[in-house]
């Protein structure tokens, strides 16, 4: 049994003896935490670099497709502008009779192209709010269909999938026009909404009118074209197919342009994140090395 005078010395010696053990016990935990952090940062860097490779590749693909889309858009304009020229010469105007309006919204099935589809959906809702009426909606493409189904499910009567996989053709537009013509409702007006291509950086939602048979027949200068009444339905459907073809081609070019810009911005953001995480990785690794050197020096000093 120790005396009261010896007890403080014994406690001090025991405390000194326990300190290295406690330090040795906490040291691996701190080093393990640092190593885990380095491993996490390294894994994040690898993931961001892979994403950057993907976005750069998608930008190159979109740039290649944009050239083809612009060529097809230029060719399709001759179809739509020819029909519009006929109606301008005939002084055709939309029918003022009360009735239902069919709104054809041209989008696509593909995403990763910025807010081009959301902008089209907002423009559709804004048009319906600014010009109240009895509307039916026909959507080309799954993107705007999914968005409009949440707010205008009752007005949505017809939709087409598989739009935007490739450059639109007149056969695609003609098939869509046939299905629209088979709808049981006799619409007083058909409006086609699409993204108008301004340049490679900008576009805007635009509405073009597809005139009904009554509006065409009521044109002041319609008699100058010497069109029989039996052919009027075919003319109206052909003009509708021309307008849809024009709208699809313009929208396809806008989509490729928006996808290229979106992938370019994503690649730049990935590059910025790579730079930040590289600096963080280097600083964390330097901190780990510094801690290890301090531990080595401390251990060497304690052993002397």
SULNORTA-V689256 format. One record per helix or strand of 2 or more residues. SS is the DSSP state (hx for helix, st for strand). FROM is the first residue (numbers start at 1). TO is the last residue. Records with the same first field share a line. If there is no record, write none. Layout:
SS->FROM-TO + FROM-TO
This chain:
hx->4-90 + 116-130 + 142-151 + 170-181 + 213-217 + 222-225 + 229-303
st->101-106 + 135-140 + 156-160 + 189-199 + 202-210
